[in-house]
Amino acid sequence: MLVRIFFPGISLLVLSAFCIGVLNSHGRFFLSYAAPVVWSATIIVALIAVAAIGVVTVFGKDIRELFAASTGSLAGEQGANNAKKAKVTDKTMKTFSEKE
């Protein structure tokens, strides 16, 4: 299974090494030395994206609530403080319409 995932990546590395050799032979050195940096940055960004997708998949509801609370507090809302002060009482069909 991992061979199916890594084989295209290894093929791209071989192709990029060939292109770097061609660029070096033509005297263009900057692009040949910048390409591995871009490749590494792309791999790092992809790993971070996959990790973020995994975290959101596992902890989706908690993450959304955390983001909502943090953006609300950054926007100046005090909803989090009001939510902590809220008093929860049991409601029945008879007492549902009564105001507290």
DOROKOL-870031 format. One record per atom (N, C-alpha, C): residue number from 0; chain; atom name; x, z, y. Coordinates in Angstrom, 1 decimal, decimal comma, always signed. Atoms other than C-alpha are relative to their C-alpha. Last residue first. Layout:
REM DOROKOL-870031
NUM | A | CA | X | Z | Y
...
This chain:
REM DOROKOL-870031
99 | A | N | -0,8 | -1,3 | +0,1
99 | A | CA | -37,5 | +35,3 | +33,5
99 | A | C | +0,3 | +0,5 | +1,3
98 | A | N | -1,3 | +0,1 | -0,8
98 | A | CA | -40,2 | +32,7 | +33,6
98 | A | C | +0,7 | +1,4 | -0,1
97 | A | N | -0,3 | -1,1 | -1,0
97 | A | CA | -42,8 | +32,6 | +30,9
97 | A | C | +1,3 | -0,2 | +0,6
96 | A | N | +0,2 | +0,4 | -1,3
96 | A | CA | -43,6 | +29,2 | +29,3
96 | A | C | +0,2 | +1,1 | +1,1
95 | A | N | -0,8 | +1,1 | -0,4
95 | A | CA | -42,0 | +29,9 | +26,0
95 | A | C | -0,1 | -0,4 | +1,4
94 | A | N | -0,7 | -0,3 | -1,2
94 | A | CA | -43,4 | +33,4 | +25,6
94 | A | C | +0,9 | -1,2 | +0,5
93 | A | N | +0,8 | -0,7 | -1,0
93 | A | CA | -46,2 | +32,6 | +23,2
93 | A | C | +0,8 | +0,2 | +1,3
92 | A | N | +1,1 | +0,8 | -0,6
92 | A | CA | -44,5 | +29,9 | +21,3
92 | A | C | -0,8 | +0,7 | +1,0
91 | A | N | +1,1 | +0,3 | +1,0
91 | A | CA | -41,5 | +32,1 | +20,8
91 | A | C | -1,0 | -0,9 | +0,7
90 | A | N | +1,3 | +0,5 | -0,5
90 | A | CA | -38,3 | +32,4 | +22,9
90 | A | C | -0,9 | -0,3 | -1,3
89 | A | N | +0,8 | +0,7 | +1,0
89 | A | CA | -35,3 | +34,5 | +22,1
89 | A | C | -1,4 | -0,4 | +0,5
88 | A | N | +1,0 | -0,8 | +0,6
88 | A | CA | -33,2 | +35,3 | +25,1
88 | A | C | -0,8 | -0,8 | -1,1
87 | A | N | +0,8 | +0,7 | +1,1
87 | A | CA | -30,0 | +33,8 | +26,3
87 | A | C | -1,0 | +1,0 | -0,6
86 | A | N | +0,6 | -1,0 | +0,9
86 | A | CA | -28,6 | +35,1 | +29,6
86 | A | C | -0,9 | -0,7 | -1,0
85 | A | N | +1,4 | +0,2 | +0,5
85 | A | CA | -26,4 | +32,7 | +31,4
85 | A | C | -0,4 | +1,0 | -1,0
84 | A | N | +0,9 | -1,0 | -0,5
84 | A | CA | -23,3 | +34,2 | +33,0
84 | A | C | -1,4 | -0,2 | -0,5
83 | A | N | -0,4 | -1,3 | +0,5
83 | A | CA | -20,8 | +32,2 | +31,0
83 | A | C | -1,0 | +1,1 | +0,4
82 | A | N | +0,3 | +0,0 | +1,4
82 | A | CA | -22,7 | +29,0 | +31,7
82 | A | C | +0,4 | +1,3 | -0,6
81 | A | N | +1,4 | -0,2 | +0,2
81 | A | CA | -22,6 | +29,7 | +35,4
81 | A | C | -0,4 | +0,1 | -1,5
80 | A | N | +0,3 | -1,4 | -0,3
80 | A | CA | -18,9 | +30,1 | +35,3
80 | A | C | -1,4 | +0,3 | -0,2
79 | A | N | -0,5 | -0,8 | +1,0
79 | A | CA | -18,5 | +26,8 | +33,5
79 | A | C | -0,2 | +1,5 | +0,2
78 | A | N | +1,0 | -0,1 | +1,1
78 | A | CA | -20,9 | +25,1 | +35,9
78 | A | C | +0,5 | +0,9 | -1,2
77 | A | N | -0,1 | -1,4 | +0,6
77 | A | CA | -18,7 | +25,9 | +38,8
77 | A | C | -1,0 | +0,2 | -1,1
76 | A | N | +1,2 | -0,6 | +0,5
76 | A | CA | -18,1 | +22,3 | +39,9
76 | A | C | +0,3 | +1,4 | -0,6
75 | A | N | +0,5 | -1,1 | -0,9
75 | A | CA | -15,1 | +21,5 | +42,0
75 | A | C | -1,3 | +0,7 | -0,5
74 | A | N | +0,9 | +0,5 | -1,0
74 | A | CA | -14,3 | +18,1 | +40,6
74 | A | C | -0,6 | +1,1 | +0,9
73 | A | N | -0,9 | +0,8 | -0,9
73 | A | CA | -11,3 | +19,5 | +38,7
73 | A | C | -0,9 | -0,5 | +1,1
72 | A | N | -0,8 | -1,0 | -0,9
72 | A | CA | -13,6 | +22,1 | +37,2
72 | A | C | +0,9 | -0,7 | +0,9
71 | A | N | +0,9 | -0,7 | -0,9
71 | A | CA | -16,0 | +19,4 | +36,0
71 | A | C | +0,7 | +1,0 | +0,9
70 | A | N | +0,3 | +0,9 | -1,1
70 | A | CA | -13,2 | +17,3 | +34,7
70 | A | C | -1,0 | +0,6 | +0,9
69 | A | N | -1,2 | +0,1 | -0,9
69 | A | CA | -11,9 | +20,3 | +32,7
69 | A | C | -0,3 | -1,0 | +1,1
68 | A | N | -0,2 | -1,2 | -0,8
68 | A | CA | -15,3 | +21,2 | +31,3
68 | A | C | +1,2 | -0,1 | +1,0
67 | A | N | +1,1 | -0,2 | -1,0
67 | A | CA | -16,2 | +17,7 | +30,3
67 | A | C | +0,2 | +1,2 | +0,9
66 | A | N | -0,1 | +0,9 | -1,1
66 | A | CA | -12,8 | +17,2 | +28,7
66 | A | C | -1,0 | +0,1 | +1,1
65 | A | N | -1,2 | -0,4 | -0,8
65 | A | CA | -13,1 | +20,4 | +26,7
65 | A | C | +0,3 | -1,0 | +1,2
64 | A | N | +0,4 | -1,2 | -0,8
64 | A | CA | -16,6 | +19,5 | +25,6
64 | A | C | +1,1 | +0,5 | +0,9
63 | A | N | +0,9 | +0,5 | -1,0
63 | A | CA | -15,5 | +16,0 | +24,5
63 | A | C | -0,4 | +1,2 | +0,9
62 | A | N | -0,8 | +0,7 | -1,0
62 | A | CA | -12,5 | +17,5 | +22,6
62 | A | C | -0,9 | -0,4 | +1,2
61 | A | N | -0,8 | -1,0 | -0,7
61 | A | CA | -14,7 | +20,0 | +20,8
61 | A | C | +0,8 | -0,6 | +1,1
60 | A | N | +0,9 | -0,7 | -0,9
60 | A | CA | -17,2 | +17,3 | +19,8
60 | A | C | +0,7 | +1,0 | +0,9
59 | A | N | +0,7 | +0,7 | -1,1
59 | A | CA | -14,5 | +15,0 | +18,6
59 | A | C | -0,9 | +0,8 | +0,9
58 | A | N | +0,5 | -1,0 | -1,0
58 | A | CA | -12,2 | +17,3 | +16,7
58 | A | C | -0,8 | -0,6 | +1,1
57 | A | N | +0,1 | -1,3 | +0,7
57 | A | CA | -11,5 | +15,2 | +13,6
57 | A | C | -0,7 | +1,0 | +0,9
56 | A | N | +0,8 | +0,2 | +1,2
56 | A | CA | -12,1 | +11,7 | +15,0
56 | A | C | -0,3 | +1,4 | -0,6
55 | A | N | +1,3 | +0,1 | -0,5
55 | A | CA | -10,7 | +12,7 | +18,4
55 | A | C | -1,0 | -0,1 | -1,1
54 | A | N | +0,5 | -1,3 | -0,6
54 | A | CA | -7,6 | +14,0 | +16,8
54 | A | C | -1,4 | -0,1 | +0,4
53 | A | N | +0,2 | -1,0 | +1,1
53 | A | CA | -7,2 | +10,9 | +14,6
53 | A | C | -0,5 | +1,3 | +0,5
52 | A | N | +1,2 | +0,4 | +0,7
52 | A | CA | -7,7 | +8,5 | +17,6
52 | A | C | -0,3 | +1,0 | -1,1
51 | A | N | +1,1 | -0,4 | -0,9
51 | A | CA | -5,1 | +10,5 | +19,6
51 | A | C | -1,4 | -0,4 | -0,7
50 | A | N | +0,1 | -1,5 | +0,1
50 | A | CA | -2,6 | +10,3 | +16,7
50 | A | C | -1,2 | +0,4 | +0,9
49 | A | N | +0,6 | -0,3 | +1,4
49 | A | CA | -3,2 | +6,5 | +16,4
49 | A | C | -0,2 | +1,5 | -0,1
48 | A | N | +1,4 | +0,5 | +0,0
48 | A | CA | -2,7 | +6,1 | +20,2
48 | A | C | -0,7 | +0,3 | -1,4
47 | A | N | +0,8 | -0,9 | -0,8
47 | A | CA | +0,4 | +8,2 | +20,2
47 | A | C | -1,4 | -0,3 | +0,0
46 | A | N | +0,1 | -1,2 | +0,8
46 | A | CA | +1,9 | +6,2 | +17,3
46 | A | C | -0,8 | +1,1 | +0,8
45 | A | N | +0,9 | +0,2 | +1,1
45 | A | CA | +1,1 | +2,9 | +19,1
45 | A | C | -0,2 | +1,3 | -0,8
44 | A | N | +1,4 | +0,1 | -0,5
44 | A | CA | +2,6 | +4,1 | +22,3
44 | A | C | -1,0 | -0,1 | -1,1
43 | A | N | +0,4 | -1,3 | -0,4
43 | A | CA | +5,8 | +5,1 | +20,5
43 | A | C | -1,4 | +0,1 | +0,5
42 | A | N | +0,2 | -0,8 | +1,2
42 | A | CA | +6,0 | +1,8 | +18,6
42 | A | C | -0,4 | +1,4 | +0,4
41 | A | N | +1,3 | +0,5 | +0,7
41 | A | CA | +5,5 | -0,2 | +21,8
41 | A | C | -0,3 | +0,9 | -1,2
40 | A | N | +1,1 | -0,5 | -0,8
40 | A | CA | +8,2 | +1,8 | +23,6
40 | A | C | -1,3 | -0,3 | -0,6
39 | A | N | +0,1 | -1,4 | +0,2
39 | A | CA | +10,6 | +1,1 | +20,7
39 | A | C | -1,1 | +0,6 | +0,8
38 | A | N | +0,5 | -0,2 | +1,4
38 | A | CA | +9,9 | -2,6 | +20,8
38 | A | C | -0,2 | +1,5 | -0,2
37 | A | N | +1,4 | +0,3 | +0,0
37 | A | CA | +10,3 | -2,7 | +24,6
37 | A | C | -0,6 | +0,3 | -1,3
36 | A | N | +0,7 | -1,0 | -0,7
36 | A | CA | +13,6 | -1,0 | +24,3
36 | A | C | -1,5 | -0,2 | +0,1
35 | A | N | +0,2 | -1,2 | +0,8
35 | A | CA | +14,6 | -3,3 | +21,5
35 | A | C | -0,6 | +1,2 | +0,8
34 | A | N | +1,0 | +0,1 | +1,1
34 | A | CA | +13,8 | -6,3 | +23,7
34 | A | C | -0,1 | +1,2 | -0,9
33 | A | N | +1,2 | -0,7 | -0,4
33 | A | CA | +15,8 | -5,1 | +26,8
33 | A | C | -1,1 | -0,1 | -1,1
32 | A | N | -0,2 | -1,5 | +0,1
32 | A | CA | +19,2 | -5,9 | +25,2
32 | A | C | -1,3 | +0,8 | +0,4
31 | A | N | -0,3 | -0,4 | +1,3
31 | A | CA | +18,3 | -9,5 | +24,3
31 | A | C | +0,3 | +1,5 | -0,1
30 | A | N | +1,2 | +0,0 | +0,8
30 | A | CA | +16,5 | -10,0 | +27,6
30 | A | C | +0,3 | +0,5 | -1,5
29 | A | N | +1,0 | -1,0 | -0,4
29 | A | CA | +19,5 | -8,9 | +29,6
29 | A | C | -1,2 | +0,1 | -0,9
28 | A | N | -0,2 | -1,3 | +0,7
28 | A | CA | +22,1 | -10,8 | +27,6
28 | A | C | -1,0 | +1,0 | +0,4
27 | A | N | +1,0 | -0,7 | -0,6
27 | A | CA | +21,4 | -14,5 | +28,3
27 | A | C | -0,1 | +1,4 | -0,7
26 | A | N | -0,5 | -0,7 | -1,2
26 | A | CA | +24,7 | -16,2 | +27,5
26 | A | C | -1,1 | +0,8 | +0,7
25 | A | N | +0,2 | +0,8 | -1,3
25 | A | CA | +23,3 | -18,9 | +25,3
25 | A | C | +0,4 | +0,8 | +1,2
24 | A | N | -0,8 | +1,2 | +0,1
24 | A | CA | +24,8 | -17,4 | +22,1
24 | A | C | -0,2 | -0,8 | +1,2
23 | A | N | -1,4 | -0,4 | -0,3
23 | A | CA | +23,3 | -14,0 | +23,1
23 | A | C | +0,9 | -1,2 | +0,0
22 | A | N | -0,2 | -0,3 | -1,5
22 | A | CA | +19,9 | -15,5 | +23,4
22 | A | C | +1,4 | +0,4 | +0,3
21 | A | N | +0,0 | +1,3 | -0,7
21 | A | CA | +20,2 | -17,1 | +19,9
21 | A | C | +0,2 | +0,2 | +1,5
20 | A | N | -1,3 | +0,7 | +0,2
20 | A | CA | +21,4 | -13,8 | +18,4
20 | A | C | +0,0 | -1,3 | +0,7
19 | A | N | -1,0 | -0,7 | -0,8
19 | A | CA | +18,5 | -11,9 | +20,1
19 | A | C | +1,3 | -0,7 | -0,2
18 | A | N | +0,1 | +0,5 | -1,4
18 | A | CA | +16,1 | -14,5 | +18,7
18 | A | C | +1,0 | +0,7 | +0,9
17 | A | N | -0,4 | +1,4 | -0,1
17 | A | CA | +17,4 | -13,9 | +15,1
17 | A | C | -0,1 | -0,5 | +1,5
16 | A | N | -1,5 | +0,0 | +0,1
16 | A | CA | +17,2 | -10,1 | +15,6
16 | A | C | +0,5 | -1,5 | +0,1
15 | A | N | -0,6 | -0,4 | -1,3
15 | A | CA | +13,6 | -10,6 | +16,8
15 | A | C | +1,5 | +0,1 | +0,0
14 | A | N | +0,1 | +1,1 | -0,9
14 | A | CA | +12,7 | -12,6 | +13,7
14 | A | C | +0,5 | +0,4 | +1,4
13 | A | N | -1,0 | +1,1 | +0,4
13 | A | CA | +14,2 | -10,0 | +11,4
13 | A | C | -0,1 | -1,1 | +1,0
12 | A | N | -1,3 | -0,5 | -0,3
12 | A | CA | +12,3 | -7,2 | +13,3
12 | A | C | +1,1 | -1,1 | -0,3
11 | A | N | -0,2 | +0,2 | -1,4
11 | A | CA | +9,1 | -9,2 | +13,1
11 | A | C | +1,3 | +0,5 | +0,5
10 | A | N | -0,1 | +1,5 | -0,3
10 | A | CA | +9,4 | -9,6 | +9,4
10 | A | C | +0,2 | -0,2 | +1,5
9 | A | N | -1,4 | +0,3 | +0,3
9 | A | CA | +10,1 | -5,8 | +9,1
9 | A | C | +0,2 | -1,5 | +0,3
8 | A | N | -0,8 | -0,6 | -1,0
8 | A | CA | +6,8 | -5,1 | +11,0
8 | A | C | +1,5 | -0,4 | -0,3
7 | A | N | +0,1 | +0,8 | -1,2
7 | A | CA | +4,9 | -7,6 | +8,8
7 | A | C | +0,9 | +0,6 | +1,1
6 | A | N | -0,5 | +1,3 | +0,2
6 | A | CA | +6,2 | -5,9 | +5,6
6 | A | C | -0,1 | -0,9 | +1,3
5 | A | N | -1,3 | +0,1 | -0,6
5 | A | CA | +5,5 | -2,3 | +6,8
5 | A | C | +0,6 | -1,5 | -0,1
4 | A | N | -0,1 | -0,5 | -1,4
4 | A | CA | +1,8 | -2,2 | +6,3
4 | A | C | +1,3 | -0,3 | +0,6
3 | A | N | +0,9 | +0,9 | -0,7
3 | A | CA | +1,4 | -4,3 | +3,1
3 | A | C | +0,1 | +0,4 | +1,5
2 | A | N | -0,7 | +1,3 | -0,1
2 | A | CA | +4,5 | -2,5 | +1,7
2 | A | C | -0,9 | -0,9 | +0,8
1 | A | N | -0,9 | -0,1 | -1,2
1 | A | CA | +2,8 | +0,9 | +2,5
1 | A | C | +0,7 | -1,3 | +0,2
0 | A | N | +0,8 | +0,0 | -1,2
0 | A | CA | +0,0 | +0,0 | +0,0
0 | A | C | +0,9 | +0,0 | +1,3
